[in-house]
Amino acid sequence: MAFNYCTSGAIVTKAGSNVSSTAIASSAIMQQFSNEAEAFINVMTRHDWATAPLPSTNYLGILSEVASDLAATMLIAYDMSGYTARGEAEDMINILYDRAMKGIKMLADYKTKETLGVN
């Protein structure tokens, strides 16, 4: 299931230049964070985005953003020691999480409209 919604490069980029080099070098860690982000999206939106056709390419961008945001928060939290201060890492996590939750809402709203036959 790993990396269906975003690339590992997008995750690392969002985690920033001070991210743990050990974590990004581990394919097992990166795949785990990607899998967890994808599962979270599917459960929160009540839709398996990997198996169903997307309504438009715009949703693909949102899906990719949400997945990389969520996985990047996990990557940052895995090891915050490389950041200049814990507050820097926490700020990055908060910003990424906020953006991810806004994207989740957009994806969930689409699915709700589709279920109700509004689209």
TORLOZA-68079 format. One record per residue: residue number from 1; x, y, z of N, C-alpha, C in turn. Coordinates in steps of 0.001 Angstrom, whole numbers. Example, Ala and Ser with C-alpha at 12.3 -4.5 7.8 and 13.67 -1.06 7.14 Angstrom:
> k,n.x,n.y,n.z,ca.x,ca.y,ca.z,c.x,c.y,c.z
> 1,13190,-5690,7800,12300,-4500,7800,13200,-3300,7800
> 2,12850,-2250,7080,13670,-1060,7140,12900,30,7870
//
This chain:
> k,n.x,n.y,n.z,ca.x,ca.y,ca.z,c.x,c.y,c.z
> 1,813,-1193,0,0,0,0,859,1261,0
> 2,2097,1176,349,2945,2353,523,3093,3184,-744
> 3,3056,4476,-562,3316,5476,-1597,2297,5447,-2740
> 4,1049,5121,-2438,-11,5220,-3437,-441,6665,-3633
> 5,-405,7451,-2568,-958,8804,-2606,102,9888,-2752
> 6,1323,9592,-2375,2402,10584,-2490,3736,9860,-2605
> 7,4762,10610,-2876,6104,10026,-2990,6864,10168,-1684
> 8,7860,9344,-1519,8712,9469,-332,9451,10808,-356
> 9,9771,11284,-1551,10441,12575,-1675,9600,13724,-1153
> 10,8294,13671,-1410,7398,14719,-904,7354,14704,621
> 11,7360,13516,1188,7349,13392,2649,8613,13996,3245
> 12,9752,13633,2697,11043,14116,3205,11150,15626,3040
> 13,10718,16149,1908,10783,17583,1665,9980,18344,2712
> 14,8786,17868,3009,7942,18552,3989,8481,18424,5414
> 15,9229,17366,5683,9813,17194,7011,10980,18156,7240
> 16,11510,18719,6179,12537,19748,6303,13954,19220,6263
> 17,14883,20155,6188,16294,19797,6025,16918,19207,7284
> 18,16285,19362,8421,16847,18834,9670,16282,17480,10076
> 19,15525,16862,9172,14912,15573,9465,15993,14508,9678
> 20,15654,13493,10430,16599,12407,10742,17030,11670,9474
> 21,18328,11660,9227,18838,10951,8047,18683,9438,8221
> 22,18688,8963,9445,18480,7543,9714,17072,7126,9293
> 23,16093,7956,9637,14699,7640,9312,14461,7651,7803
> 24,15005,8655,7116,14740,8726,5671,15508,7664,4893
> 25,16561,7127,5482,17325,6065,4820,16669,4698,5001
> 26,15722,4612,5927,15063,3341,6202,13775,3227,5387
> 27,13788,2319,4422,12581,2135,3611,11438,1591,4463
> 28,11746,817,5491,10701,275,6367,9986,1385,7122
> 29,10732,2347,7638,10130,3468,8364,9306,4319,7415
> 30,9856,4644,6278,9145,5481,5316,7861,4799,4832
> 31,7920,3504,4553,6732,2779,4121,5682,2715,5223
> 32,6118,2511,6449,5177,2463,7566,4434,3783,7690
> 33,5164,4904,7646,4522,6210,7774,3580,6488,6597
> 34,3971,6068,5409,3108,6228,4243,1843,5386,4386
> 35,2001,4139,4790,843,3254,4985,-108,3807,6035
> 36,447,4298,7132,-397,4838,8199,-1146,6087,7732
> 37,-485,6936,6975,-1131,8145,6461,-2262,7770,5500
> 38,-2015,6811,4616,-3030,6397,3658,-4227,5761,4368
> 39,-3973,4938,5355,-5062,4312,6108,-5876,5367,6857
> 40,-5195,6334,7434,-5869,7421,8159,-6804,8185,7226
> 41,-6310,8501,6041,-7127,9227,5053,-8363,8407,4682
> 42,-8164,7128,4396,-9273,6272,3998,-10334,6177,5092
> 43,-9906,6016,6324,-10851,5884,7428,-11558,7208,7701
> 44,-10815,8290,7728,-11412,9596,8029,-12401,10044,6945
> 45,-12157,9665,5709,-13047,10079,4618,-14066,8996,4254
> 46,-13927,7823,4866,-14808,6680,4598,-14814,6306,3114
> 47,-13590,6293,2566,-13451,6017,1131,-12040,5509,871
> 48,-11922,4442,98,-10604,3937,-281,-10190,4614,-1583
> 49,-9418,5644,-1468,-9032,6465,-2620,-8087,5729,-3560
> 50,-7442,4673,-3092,-6499,3937,-3938,-7210,3047,-4945
> 51,-8428,2623,-4621,-9112,1679,-5501,-10236,2307,-6320
> 52,-10658,3485,-5959,-11770,4129,-6671,-11242,5231,-7582
> 53,-11900,5473,-8689,-11456,6561,-9568,-11649,7917,-8893
> 54,-10713,8799,-9128,-10809,10147,-8563,-11754,10987,-9410
> 55,-12490,11890,-8761,-13420,12717,-9519,-12724,13690,-10477
> 56,-11545,14150,-10116,-10770,15042,-10983,-9324,15059,-10510
> 57,-8458,15605,-11342,-7046,15696,-10957,-6846,16636,-9777
> 58,-7775,17551,-9541,-7670,18433,-8378,-7658,17631,-7083
> 59,-8461,16587,-7029,-8503,15759,-5829,-7222,14962,-5654
> 60,-6563,14617,-6734,-5291,13914,-6643,-4266,14794,-5933
> 61,-4271,16073,-6242,-3360,17005,-5565,-3638,17116,-4085
> 62,-4915,17171,-3721,-5284,17247,-2305,-4894,15958,-1598
> 63,-5181,14837,-2226,-4849,13537,-1656,-3345,13411,-1415
> 64,-2567,13826,-2380,-1112,13786,-2258,-625,14703,-1142
> 65,-1211,15891,-1077,-808,16837,-31,-1120,16293,1357
> 66,-2314,15766,1535,-2703,15249,2843,-1808,14085,3260
> 67,-1568,13169,2350,-728,12005,2676,689,12418,3037
> 68,1269,13310,2262,2649,13728,2559,2712,14562,3831
> 69,1685,15386,4084,1643,16159,5330,1597,15235,6546
> 70,700,14256,6506,558,13343,7643,1821,12509,7862
> 71,2354,11962,6787,3564,11141,6912,4746,11985,7388
> 72,4826,13226,6936,5917,14108,7377,5819,14409,8869
> 73,4589,14553,9392,4461,14795,10839,5017,13612,11622
> 74,4760,12406,11136,5276,11208,11811,6795,11125,11692
> 75,7306,11526,10544,8749,11501,10323,9461,12497,11240
> 76,8890,13669,11387,9472,14677,12287,9424,14178,13726
> 77,8275,13654,14132,8098,13194,15514,8986,11991,15845
> 78,9357,11226,14843,10201,10048,15041,11514,10400,15738
> 79,12108,11522,15325,13377,11954,15922,13517,13461,15726
> 80,13284,14214,16773,13333,15674,16696,14726,16240,17007
> 81,15685,15370,17257,16991,15840,17721,17762,16660,16691
> 82,17462,16529,15417,18197,17263,14388,17732,18697,14193
> 83,16571,19025,14719,16027,20371,14546,16711,21330,15515
> 84,16713,22603,15159,17440,23586,15980,16852,23709,17381
> 85,15565,23439,17521,14904,23422,18824,13665,22550,18708
> 86,13234,22021,19816,12030,21194,19804,10831,22005,19298
> 87,10799,23271,19630,9723,24148,19173,9658,24244,17664
> 88,10812,24225,16998,10837,24254,15530,10135,23018,14977
> 89,10478,21859,15505,9866,20614,15045,8372,20603,15348
> 90,8001,21071,16534,6581,21091,16908,5786,22051,16027
> 91,6377,23197,15697,5704,24137,14792,5473,23501,13422
> 92,6470,22800,12917,6330,22139,11622,5228,21087,11675
> 93,5203,20315,12756,4159,19300,12917,2785,19956,12947
> 94,2650,21024,13710,1351,21702,13827,869,22260,12490
> 95,1765,22864,11740,1409,23431,10433,996,22319,9468
> 96,1784,21259,9408,1474,20146,8508,166,19466,8903
> 97,-44,19281,10196,-1268,18636,10664,-2493,19489,10345
> 98,-2376,20788,10521,-3494,21681,10209,-3853,21602,8728
> 99,-2851,21632,7885,-3099,21536,6442,-3708,20177,6088
> 100,-3223,19123,6724,-3756,17784,6461,-5231,17698,6849
> 101,-5590,18254,7991,-6984,18183,8440,-7919,18992,7526
> 102,-7428,20091,6993,-8232,20857,6026,-8438,20039,4752
> 103,-7409,19351,4326,-7518,18493,3145,-8438,17313,3384
> 104,-8358,16714,4571,-9249,15603,4934,-10699,16070,4847
> 105,-10963,17276,5341,-12326,17813,5305,-12801,17957,3856
> 106,-11934,18452,2982,-12315,18591,1572,-12619,17234,946
> 107,-11778,16250,1209,-11993,14913,650,-13254,14275,1231
> 108,-13471,14434,2514,-14657,13864,3154,-15922,14553,2651
> 109,-15872,15861,2447,-17035,16590,1930,-17407,16097,540
> 110,-16411,15838,-288,-16693,15308,-1621,-17403,13959,-1503
> 111,-16859,13088,-664,-17430,11745,-533,-18854,11825,10
> 112,-19113,12733,943,-20465,12889,1489,-21427,13337,393
> 113,-21012,14300,-407,-21854,14789,-1512,-22140,13679,-2514
> 114,-21113,12890,-2828,-21286,11789,-3768,-22294,10771,-3215
> 115,-22181,10447,-1946,-23085,9483,-1311,-24522,9982,-1348
> 116,-24704,11283,-1134,-26033,11852,-1125,-26568,12143,-2543
> 117,-25733,11951,-3552,-26142,12191,-4934,-26172,13647,-5320
> 118,-25405,14481,-4602,-25386,15925,-4868,-24484,16257,-6046
> 119,-23431,15502,-6260,-22478,15816,-7337,-23058,15577,-8696
//
